[in-house]
Amino acid sequence: MHNDTSTSAPPTSGGRIRHRKRSNEVIPEDSKANGTRLLVNDKSKYKSMIIRAYSSIWMIGGFVLIIYMGHLYITAMVVVIQIFMAKELFNLLRRAHEDRQLPGFRLLNWHFFFTAMLFVYGRTLSPRLVNTVTSDMVLYRLVSSLIKYHMVICYSLYIAGFMWFILTLKKKMYKYQFGQYAWTHMILIVVFGQSSFAVASIFEGIFWFLLPASLIVINDIAAYFFGFFFGRTPLIKLSPKKTWEGFIGASVTTIISAFLLASIMGRSQWLTCPRKDLSTGWLDCDPGQLFKPDSYSLTGWFPQWFPWKEISILPVQWHVLCLGLFASVIAPFGGFFASGFKRAFKIKDFGDSIPGHGGITDRMDCQMVMAVFAYIYHQSFVVPQSFSNEMSLDQILMNLSFNEQQALYMRLGEMLQQGIQGQS
């Protein structure tokens, strides 16, 4: 005898019953009813807001202190963030039972991680390292040798890791080991492929790192508060608490903030001057036309009683409107991607290192997307296409030994002396 159920599907012509395949995703409780998933209807929203605000104050305060300390400390901050992101992502697919049967396997992941770090930062920072040690003959030769054989060293380390992986393959564990191997390489692409652009922007001028990063923070805070008080219309199913009200309000706030922040940051040499070495001293440079204000007359636009007759705007302020537009419209899709990723793995956050925010990766999802765009925009639309004399000399001197640089210096002195005598 069969139990009678009202949910049974009708039999097909062949007498078989087709069962609908169920999704393996876990649907959060707050997304089952439209009326409870939005922040504006969340009963515990004030408690979570206080926790989130407290953490945000500490993060912003620490960030400002690091910016004040300079380029090297900002780079160190990016490295620390990368390590925490890698740790969270490594743990995402980690299985304790399998790891216990593979001693040293987790160490192999970090071997690949630090090999990638040496490769990426070696290429990015090597010219500035040379400029830093040119006064010391022994150190200069050592650094020059390391730079010359940098790719060989990195490739050797990678091949050593590759052989290590092959030699540690264990029967009945192949699928897990190869899955972890592929996952490790994807992490390296995601973490270093994007954050390396942030480090490159730092040495082009802190302005090109700080402003894009600040816009993401402003957009995130504004979206939270607009959604907190006014959010009624769901924006995307991947993030049930995101609303159109929060998205639009944050977009307007971010674009206006970009224009105003550029005016403030663009007047500081510490933020606008590029760093050509790895020292920590004060910078003094000609910031270029982008950071020199242009005056615009307001006569004819406003009545005579209006107190301001003209305003000064930095040319870079027009550029950052594009950054603000990207930060408000495109960069949030990095967060949506992370939300979909977390749903696929049935987790709420990548970690719990930041109270009210989740893990480091949860805070860096949009920042990574923004860092790539900021660097590409700067190189494509801001940096002049032609090489300056200073850049050409840097390229020449970087490939000369210390003795060759001395010989070039003496030869240039002789040529200048001859030119002076010829004019007299």
VOSE-491096 format. One line per field, with one value per residue (C-alpha): y, x, z; residue number from 0; residue in one letter. Coordinates in Angstrom, 1 decimal, decimal comma, always signed. Each point is the difference from the previous one (the first is absolute). Example, Ala and Ser with C-alpha at 12.3 -4.5 7.8 and 13.67 -1.06 7.14 Angstrom:
VOSE-491096
yy <- c(-4,5 | +3,4)
xx <- c(+12,3 | +1,4)
zz <- c(+7,8 | -0,7)
seq <- c(0 | 1)
type <- c(a | s)
This chain:
VOSE-491096
yy <- c(+0,0 | +3,5 | +3,1 | +2,6 | +3,3 | +3,2 | +1,1 | -2,9 | +1,0 | -1,5 | -3,1 | +0,4 | -2,0 | -2,6 | -0,6 | +1,7 | +2,9 | +2,9 | +1,8 | +3,6 | +0,5 | +2,2 | +2,7 | -0,8 | +3,7 | +0,9 | +2,8 | +2,4 | +0,5 | +3,7 | -0,5 | -2,2 | +3,0 | +3,3 | +1,8 | -1,0 | -0,1 | +3,8 | +2,0 | +2,4 | -2,8 | -1,7 | +0,0 | -0,4 | +2,6 | +2,6 | -2,5 | -1,2 | +3,7 | +0,8 | -2,9 | +0,8 | +3,7 | -0,8 | -2,3 | +2,5 | +2,8 | -2,2 | -1,0 | +3,5 | +1,4 | -2,7 | +0,6 | +3,8 | -0,6 | -2,3 | +2,5 | +2,6 | -2,3 | -0,3 | -2,2 | -2,9 | -0,4 | +0,1 | -2,7 | -2,1 | +0,5 | -1,4 | -3,0 | -0,7 | +0,2 | -2,4 | -2,5 | +0,1 | -0,3 | -3,0 | -1,6 | +0,4 | -1,3 | -3,0 | -0,9 | +0,2 | -3,5 | -1,5 | -3,3 | -0,9 | -3,7 | +0,0 | +2,5 | -2,3 | -2,7 | +2,4 | +1,5 | +3,1 | +0,4 | +3,3 | +1,3 | -0,6 | +2,5 | +2,6 | -0,9 | +0,9 | +3,1 | +1,5 | -1,0 | +2,0 | +2,9 | +0,0 | +0,0 | +2,8 | +2,4 | -0,7 | +1,2 | +3,0 | +1,3 | -0,9 | +3,4 | +1,8 | -2,4 | +0,7 | +3,8 | -0,6 | -1,9 | +1,8 | +1,7 | -3,4 | -1,9 | -3,4 | +0,2 | +1,4 | -3,0 | -2,4 | +1,6 | +0,2 | -3,7 | -0,9 | +2,1 | -1,5 | -3,6 | +0,9 | -2,0 | -3,0 | +0,0 | +0,2 | -2,7 | -2,3 | +0,4 | -0,7 | -3,1 | -1,2 | +0,4 | -1,8 | -3,0 | +0,1 | -0,3 | -2,9 | -1,9 | +0,3 | -1,3 | -2,7 | -2,8 | +0,7 | +3,6 | +1,1 | +1,8 | +2,1 | +0,8 | +1,0 | +2,1 | +1,8 | +0,5 | +1,7 | +2,0 | +1,3 | +1,3 | +1,6 | +1,8 | +1,2 | +1,5 | +1,7 | +1,3 | +1,0 | +0,6 | +2,9 | +1,3 | +0,4 | +2,9 | +1,6 | -0,1 | +1,4 | +2,9 | +0,7 | +0,9 | +2,1 | +2,2 | -0,9 | +2,1 | -2,7 | -2,7 | +2,0 | +1,6 | -3,2 | -1,9 | +2,9 | +0,0 | -3,7 | +0,7 | +3,0 | -2,0 | -2,9 | +2,2 | +2,1 | -3,1 | -1,4 | +3,1 | +0,8 | -3,7 | +0,2 | +2,9 | +0,0 | -3,4 | -1,5 | -1,4 | -3,1 | +0,5 | -3,5 | -3,5 | -0,8 | +2,6 | +0,1 | +3,0 | +2,2 | +2,5 | +2,4 | +2,9 | -0,9 | -0,4 | +3,3 | +2,0 | -1,5 | +0,8 | +3,7 | +0,3 | -1,8 | +2,2 | +3,2 | -1,2 | -0,8 | +3,5 | +1,6 | -2,4 | +0,5 | +3,7 | -0,7 | -2,8 | +1,6 | +2,9 | -2,2 | -0,8 | -3,0 | -1,5 | +1,1 | -0,4 | -3,4 | -2,0 | -1,2 | -1,8 | -1,9 | +2,8 | +1,5 | +3,7 | +3,0 | +0,4 | +3,2 | +0,1 | +1,9 | -1,7 | +0,9 | +1,8 | -2,5 | +1,4 | +3,7 | +1,8 | +1,6 | +3,0 | +0,1 | +3,2 | -0,2 | +3,3 | -0,4 | -3,3 | +1,5 | +3,3 | +2,9 | -0,5 | -3,5 | +0,2 | -2,1 | +1,5 | -2,9 | -3,4 | -2,0 | -3,6 | -2,5 | -1,7 | -3,3 | +0,5 | -0,6 | -3,3 | -1,3 | +0,4 | -3,1 | -1,8 | +1,0 | -1,3 | -3,3 | -0,3 | +0,5 | -2,0 | -2,7 | -0,7 | -1,2 | -2,9 | -1,3 | -0,3 | -1,7 | -2,5 | -0,7 | -0,4 | -2,6 | -1,7 | -0,3 | -1,3 | -2,7 | -1,1 | +0,5 | +2,4 | +3,4 | +1,6 | -0,8 | +0,4 | +1,7 | +2,1 | +3,4 | +0,2 | +1,0 | -0,2 | -3,7 | -0,8 | +2,0 | -1,4 | +1,3 | +3,5 | -0,3 | -1,4 | +3,5 | +1,4 | -2,5 | +0,9 | +3,7 | -0,3 | -1,5 | +2,6 | +2,9 | -1,1 | -0,7 | +3,4 | +1,8 | -1,7 | +0,5 | +3,5 | +1,8 | -1,0 | +1,7 | -2,3 | +1,4 | -0,8 | +2,9 | +0,6 | -1,1 | -3,3 | -0,7 | +0,7 | -2,3 | -2,8 | +0,5 | +0,2 | -3,0 | -2,3 | +1,4 | -1,2 | +2,5 | +0,3 | +0,5 | +2,8 | +1,6 | -0,1 | +1,4 | +2,8 | +0,9 | -0,1 | +2,3 | +2,4 | +0,1 | +0,7 | +2,8 | +1,5 | -0,1 | +1,6 | +2,8 | +0,7 | +0,0 | +2,6 | +2,2)
xx <- c(+0,0 | +1,3 | -0,6 | -2,2 | +1,8 | -1,4 | +3,5 | +0,7 | +0,6 | -2,4 | +1,4 | +1,4 | -1,1 | +2,6 | -1,3 | +3,1 | -0,1 | +2,3 | +1,3 | +1,1 | +3,7 | +0,4 | +2,6 | +2,8 | +0,3 | -1,1 | -2,5 | +0,5 | -2,9 | -0,1 | -0,6 | -3,1 | -2,2 | +0,4 | -1,3 | +2,8 | +3,1 | +0,5 | +2,0 | -2,8 | -2,1 | +2,8 | -0,9 | +3,6 | +1,4 | +1,0 | +2,1 | +1,8 | +0,4 | +1,8 | +2,4 | +0,6 | +0,6 | +2,4 | +2,1 | -0,1 | +1,4 | +2,9 | +0,7 | -0,2 | +2,2 | +2,7 | -0,2 | +0,5 | +3,1 | +1,5 | -0,6 | +1,8 | +3,0 | +0,6 | +0,4 | +1,9 | -2,4 | -3,0 | +1,7 | +0,5 | -3,7 | -0,9 | +2,3 | -1,6 | -3,5 | +1,1 | +1,2 | -3,3 | -2,0 | +2,1 | -0,5 | -3,8 | -0,2 | +2,4 | -2,3 | -3,1 | +0,5 | +2,2 | -1,0 | +1,5 | -0,2 | +1,8 | +2,6 | +0,9 | +0,9 | +2,2 | +2,6 | +1,6 | -2,6 | -1,2 | +3,5 | +0,2 | -2,8 | +1,9 | +3,2 | -1,9 | -1,4 | +3,3 | +1,6 | -2,7 | +0,6 | +3,7 | -0,7 | -2,6 | +1,7 | +3,4 | -1,1 | -1,9 | +2,5 | +3,3 | +0,6 | -0,6 | +2,2 | +2,8 | -0,5 | +0,2 | +3,3 | +2,1 | +2,2 | +1,2 | +2,3 | -0,3 | -3,8 | -0,5 | +1,8 | -2,0 | -3,3 | +0,9 | +0,8 | -3,3 | -1,9 | +1,8 | -0,7 | -3,4 | -2,1 | +2,4 | -0,3 | -3,8 | -0,3 | +2,3 | -2,1 | -3,2 | +1,5 | +1,1 | -3,6 | -1,3 | +2,4 | -0,9 | -3,7 | +0,6 | +2,1 | -2,6 | -2,9 | -1,7 | -2,3 | -3,7 | +0,8 | +0,7 | -3,3 | +0,4 | +3,6 | -0,5 | -3,0 | +2,1 | +2,7 | -2,4 | -1,6 | +3,4 | +0,8 | -3,4 | +0,7 | +3,3 | -1,6 | -2,8 | +2,2 | +3,2 | -1,5 | -2,1 | +1,8 | +3,3 | -1,7 | -0,7 | +3,7 | +1,0 | -2,5 | +1,6 | +3,3 | -1,6 | -1,2 | -2,0 | -2,9 | -0,6 | -0,3 | -1,7 | -2,7 | -1,4 | +0,2 | -1,9 | -2,7 | -0,7 | -0,2 | -2,3 | -2,2 | -0,3 | -0,9 | -2,5 | -1,7 | -0,3 | -1,6 | -2,3 | -1,1 | -0,2 | -2,5 | -1,7 | +0,6 | -3,2 | +0,7 | +2,2 | +2,9 | +1,5 | -0,9 | +3,6 | +0,0 | -3,5 | +0,7 | +1,2 | -2,6 | -0,4 | -0,4 | +3,4 | +1,6 | -1,2 | +0,7 | +3,5 | +0,7 | -0,9 | +1,9 | +3,1 | +0,3 | -0,4 | +2,5 | +2,5 | -0,1 | +0,4 | +2,7 | +2,1 | +0,1 | +1,2 | +2,5 | +1,3 | +1,5 | +2,4 | +3,4 | +0,3 | -3,0 | +0,7 | +3,7 | +1,2 | +2,5 | +3,1 | +1,8 | -0,8 | +0,9 | -2,5 | +1,1 | -2,1 | -0,8 | +0,5 | -1,0 | -1,8 | -3,4 | -0,8 | -2,9 | -2,6 | +0,5 | +0,3 | -3,4 | -1,8 | -2,3 | -3,5 | -2,0 | -3,6 | -1,0 | -3,1 | -0,9 | -1,1 | -1,5 | +2,2 | -0,7 | +1,6 | +3,1 | +2,3 | +1,0 | +2,3 | +1,0 | +3,2 | -0,2 | +2,9 | +0,0 | +0,3 | -3,5 | -1,5 | +2,0 | -1,2 | -3,6 | +0,6 | +1,5 | -3,0 | -2,4 | +1,9 | +0,1 | -3,8 | -1,2 | +2,5 | +2,1 | -3,1 | -0,1 | +3,1 | -2,1 | -2,8 | +2,5 | +1,2 | -3,6 | -0,6 | +3,2 | -0,9 | -3,4 | +1,6 | +2,0 | -2,8 | +1,8 | -1,1 | +3,5 | +3,5 | +1,2 | -0,8 | +3,1 | -1,9 | -3,1 | -3,1 | +1,8 | +1,1 | +3,5 | +2,7 | -1,2 | -3,5 | +1,4 | +2,4 | -2,4 | -0,8 | +3,4 | +1,7 | -2,1 | +0,5 | +3,8 | +0,3 | -2,2 | +1,8 | +3,4 | -1,2 | -1,8 | +3,1 | +2,3 | -2,4 | -1,4 | +2,3 | +3,6 | +1,4 | +0,7 | +3,5 | +3,0 | +1,4 | +3,8 | -0,1 | -1,7 | +2,5 | +2,9 | -1,5 | -0,3 | +3,6 | +1,5 | -1,9 | +1,8 | +3,5 | +2,4 | +1,3 | +3,4 | -1,8 | -2,1 | +3,2 | +1,5 | -3,1 | +0,0 | +3,6 | -0,6 | -3,1 | +2,2 | +2,6 | -2,6 | -1,5 | +3,4 | +0,8 | -3,3 | +0,6 | +3,5 | -1,3 | -2,6 | +2,6)
zz <- c(+0,0 | -0,9 | +2,0 | -1,8 | -0,3 | -1,5 | -1,2 | -2,3 | -3,6 | -2,6 | -1,8 | -3,4 | -3,0 | +0,7 | +3,6 | +1,5 | +2,4 | -0,6 | +3,0 | -0,2 | +0,9 | +3,0 | +0,3 | +2,4 | +1,1 | +3,5 | -0,1 | +2,9 | +2,3 | -0,6 | -3,7 | +0,3 | +0,6 | -1,8 | +3,0 | +2,4 | -2,1 | -0,4 | +2,5 | +0,4 | +1,5 | +2,0 | +3,7 | +1,1 | -2,4 | +2,6 | +1,9 | -3,1 | -1,1 | +3,3 | -0,4 | -3,6 | +0,7 | +2,9 | -2,3 | -2,8 | +2,2 | +1,0 | -3,6 | -1,3 | +2,8 | -0,6 | -3,8 | +0,4 | +2,3 | -2,6 | -2,8 | +2,1 | +0,5 | -3,7 | -3,0 | +1,5 | +2,9 | -2,4 | -2,1 | +3,2 | +0,8 | -3,4 | +0,6 | +3,4 | -1,6 | -2,7 | +2,6 | +1,9 | -3,2 | -1,0 | +3,4 | -0,2 | -3,5 | +0,7 | +2,9 | -2,1 | -1,7 | +2,8 | +1,4 | +3,3 | -0,4 | -3,3 | +1,2 | +2,9 | -2,5 | -2,0 | +2,3 | -1,4 | -2,8 | +1,5 | +0,0 | -3,7 | -0,6 | +1,8 | -1,9 | -3,3 | +1,7 | +1,0 | -3,3 | -1,8 | +2,4 | -0,8 | -3,7 | +0,0 | +2,4 | -1,4 | -3,4 | +1,5 | +2,5 | -1,6 | -1,7 | +3,3 | +1,9 | -2,4 | +0,5 | +3,8 | +0,2 | -2,7 | +2,7 | +1,3 | -2,4 | +1,6 | +0,6 | -3,5 | -1,6 | +2,1 | -0,9 | -3,7 | +0,0 | +1,7 | -2,5 | -2,9 | +1,1 | +1,5 | -2,4 | +0,2 | +3,8 | -0,1 | -2,7 | +2,0 | +3,1 | -1,9 | -1,6 | +3,4 | +1,2 | -3,0 | +0,6 | +3,7 | -1,0 | -2,3 | +2,5 | +2,8 | -2,1 | +2,1 | -1,2 | +0,6 | +0,6 | -3,6 | -0,6 | +3,2 | -0,7 | -3,6 | +1,1 | +2,6 | -2,6 | -2,4 | +2,8 | +1,1 | -3,4 | -0,4 | +3,4 | -1,3 | -3,1 | +1,9 | +2,9 | -1,9 | -3,4 | +1,4 | +3,0 | -1,9 | -1,8 | +3,4 | +0,9 | -3,4 | +0,6 | +3,4 | -1,5 | -2,8 | +2,8 | +3,1 | -1,5 | -2,6 | +2,7 | +2,8 | -2,0 | -1,7 | +3,3 | +1,8 | -2,7 | +0,6 | +3,8 | -0,6 | -2,4 | +2,4 | +3,0 | -2,0 | -1,5 | +3,5 | +1,5 | -2,9 | +0,0 | +3,8 | +0,1 | -3,5 | -1,5 | -1,4 | -3,4 | -0,3 | -2,4 | -0,7 | +1,2 | +0,8 | +2,7 | +1,6 | +2,1 | -2,9 | -1,2 | -2,9 | +2,5 | +1,6 | -3,4 | -1,5 | +3,2 | +0,3 | -3,7 | +0,3 | +3,3 | -1,5 | -3,1 | +2,0 | +2,6 | -2,8 | -1,4 | +3,5 | +1,3 | -3,1 | +0,7 | +3,6 | -0,7 | -3,2 | +1,8 | +2,1 | -1,4 | +2,4 | -1,8 | -3,6 | -0,4 | -1,4 | +2,1 | -2,1 | +2,8 | +3,2 | +2,5 | +2,4 | -0,2 | -1,0 | -3,7 | -1,9 | -3,7 | -2,7 | +0,1 | -3,6 | -1,7 | +1,4 | +3,5 | -0,8 | +0,4 | -2,9 | +0,7 | -1,4 | +0,0 | +1,4 | -1,5 | -2,1 | +1,7 | +3,4 | +1,2 | +0,9 | +3,8 | -0,2 | +2,2 | -2,2 | -3,4 | -1,0 | +1,1 | -0,3 | -1,1 | -0,4 | -3,5 | +1,8 | +1,5 | -3,4 | -0,3 | +3,4 | -1,1 | -2,1 | +3,1 | +2,0 | -2,7 | -0,1 | +3,8 | +0,2 | -3,0 | -0,9 | +3,1 | +2,0 | -2,4 | +1,7 | +3,2 | -1,9 | -1,4 | +3,5 | +1,2 | -2,7 | +0,8 | +3,7 | -0,9 | -2,2 | +3,0 | +2,5 | +2,2 | +1,5 | +0,0 | -1,0 | +3,5 | +3,3 | +0,6 | -0,2 | +2,3 | -2,0 | -3,3 | -0,3 | -1,2 | -1,8 | -3,4 | +0,6 | +0,3 | -3,0 | -2,6 | -1,6 | +0,9 | -2,3 | -3,0 | +0,7 | +0,3 | -3,5 | -1,6 | +1,8 | -1,2 | -3,6 | -0,1 | +1,3 | -2,5 | -3,0 | +0,6 | +2,5 | -0,7 | -3,1 | -2,9 | -0,8 | +2,1 | +1,9 | +0,3 | +3,6 | -0,8 | -2,8 | +2,3 | +2,7 | -2,6 | -1,1 | +3,5 | +1,3 | -2,4 | +0,7 | +2,7 | +2,6 | -1,8 | -3,3 | +1,6 | +1,2 | -3,5 | -1,5 | +2,6 | -0,8 | -3,7 | +0,3 | +2,1 | -2,7 | -2,7 | +2,0 | +0,6 | -3,7 | -0,8 | +2,5 | -1,4 | -3,6 | +0,8 | +1,7)
seq <- c(0 | 1 | 2 | 3 | 4 | 5 | 6 | 7 | 8 | 9 | 10 | 11 | 12 | 13 | 14 | 15 | 16 | 17 | 18 | 19 | 20 | 21 | 22 | 23 | 24 | 25 | 26 | 27 | 28 | 29 | 30 | 31 | 32 | 33 | 34 | 35 | 36 | 37 | 38 | 39 | 40 | 41 | 42 | 43 | 44 | 45 | 46 | 47 | 48 | 49 | 50 | 51 | 52 | 53 | 54 | 55 | 56 | 57 | 58 | 59 | 60 | 61 | 62 | 63 | 64 | 65 | 66 | 67 | 68 | 69 | 70 | 71 | 72 | 73 | 74 | 75 | 76 | 77 | 78 | 79 | 80 | 81 | 82 | 83 | 84 | 85 | 86 | 87 | 88 | 89 | 90 | 91 | 92 | 93 | 94 | 95 | 96 | 97 | 98 | 99 | 100 | 101 | 102 | 103 | 104 | 105 | 106 | 107 | 108 | 109 | 110 | 111 | 112 | 113 | 114 | 115 | 116 | 117 | 118 | 119 | 120 | 121 | 122 | 123 | 124 | 125 | 126 | 127 | 128 | 129 | 130 | 131 | 132 | 133 | 134 | 135 | 136 | 137 | 138 | 139 | 140 | 141 | 142 | 143 | 144 | 145 | 146 | 147 | 148 | 149 | 150 | 151 | 152 | 153 | 154 | 155 | 156 | 157 | 158 | 159 | 160 | 161 | 162 | 163 | 164 | 165 | 166 | 167 | 168 | 169 | 170 | 171 | 172 | 173 | 174 | 175 | 176 | 177 | 178 | 179 | 180 | 181 | 182 | 183 | 184 | 185 | 186 | 187 | 188 | 189 | 190 | 191 | 192 | 193 | 194 | 195 | 196 | 197 | 198 | 199 | 200 | 201 | 202 | 203 | 204 | 205 | 206 | 207 | 208 | 209 | 210 | 211 | 212 | 213 | 214 | 215 | 216 | 217 | 218 | 219 | 220 | 221 | 222 | 223 | 224 | 225 | 226 | 227 | 228 | 229 | 230 | 231 | 232 | 233 | 234 | 235 | 236 | 237 | 238 | 239 | 240 | 241 | 242 | 243 | 244 | 245 | 246 | 247 | 248 | 249 | 250 | 251 | 252 | 253 | 254 | 255 | 256 | 257 | 258 | 259 | 260 | 261 | 262 | 263 | 264 | 265 | 266 | 267 | 268 | 269 | 270 | 271 | 272 | 273 | 274 | 275 | 276 | 277 | 278 | 279 | 280 | 281 | 282 | 283 | 284 | 285 | 286 | 287 | 288 | 289 | 290 | 291 | 292 | 293 | 294 | 295 | 296 | 297 | 298 | 299 | 300 | 301 | 302 | 303 | 304 | 305 | 306 | 307 | 308 | 309 | 310 | 311 | 312 | 313 | 314 | 315 | 316 | 317 | 318 | 319 | 320 | 321 | 322 | 323 | 324 | 325 | 326 | 327 | 328 | 329 | 330 | 331 | 332 | 333 | 334 | 335 | 336 | 337 | 338 | 339 | 340 | 341 | 342 | 343 | 344 | 345 | 346 | 347 | 348 | 349 | 350 | 351 | 352 | 353 | 354 | 355 | 356 | 357 | 358 | 359 | 360 | 361 | 362 | 363 | 364 | 365 | 366 | 367 | 368 | 369 | 370 | 371 | 372 | 373 | 374 | 375 | 376 | 377 | 378 | 379 | 380 | 381 | 382 | 383 | 384 | 385 | 386 | 387 | 388 | 389 | 390 | 391 | 392 | 393 | 394 | 395 | 396 | 397 | 398 | 399 | 400 | 401 | 402 | 403 | 404 | 405 | 406 | 407 | 408 | 409 | 410 | 411 | 412 | 413 | 414 | 415 | 416 | 417 | 418 | 419 | 420 | 421 | 422 | 423)
type <- c(m | h | n | d | t | s | t | s | a | p | p | t | s | g | g | r | i | r | h | r | k | r | s | n | e | v | i | p | e | d | s | k | a | n | g | t | r | l | l | v | n | d | k | s | k | y | k | s | m | i | i | r | a | y | s | s | i | w | m | i | g | g | f | v | l | i | i | y | m | g | h | l | y | i | t | a | m | v | v | v | i | q | i | f | m | a | k | e | l | f | n | l | l | r | r | a | h | e | d | r | q | l | p | g | f | r | l | l | n | w | h | f | f | f | t | a | m | l | f | v | y | g | r | t | l | s | p | r | l | v | n | t | v | t | s | d | m | v | l | y | r | l | v | s | s | l | i | k | y | h | m | v | i | c | y | s | l | y | i | a | g | f | m | w | f | i | l | t | l | k | k | k | m | y | k | y | q | f | g | q | y | a | w | t | h | m | i | l | i | v | v | f | g | q | s | s | f | a | v | a | s | i | f | e | g | i | f | w | f | l | l | p | a | s | l | i | v | i | n | d | i | a | a | y | f | f | g | f | f | f | g | r | t | p | l | i | k | l | s | p | k | k | t | w | e | g | f | i | g | a | s | v | t | t | i | i | s | a | f | l | l | a | s | i | m | g | r | s | q | w | l | t | c | p | r | k | d | l | s | t | g | w | l | d | c | d | p | g | q | l | f | k | p | d | s | y | s | l | t | g | w | f | p | q | w | f | p | w | k | e | i | s | i | l | p | v | q | w | h | v | l | c | l | g | l | f | a | s | v | i | a | p | f | g | g | f | f | a | s | g | f | k | r | a | f | k | i | k | d | f | g | d | s | i | p | g | h | g | g | i | t | d | r | m | d | c | q | m | v | m | a | v | f | a | y | i | y | h | q | s | f | v | v | p | q | s | f | s | n | e | m | s | l | d | q | i | l | m | n | l | s | f | n | e | q | q | a | l | y | m | r | l | g | e | m | l | q | q | g | i | q | g | q | s)
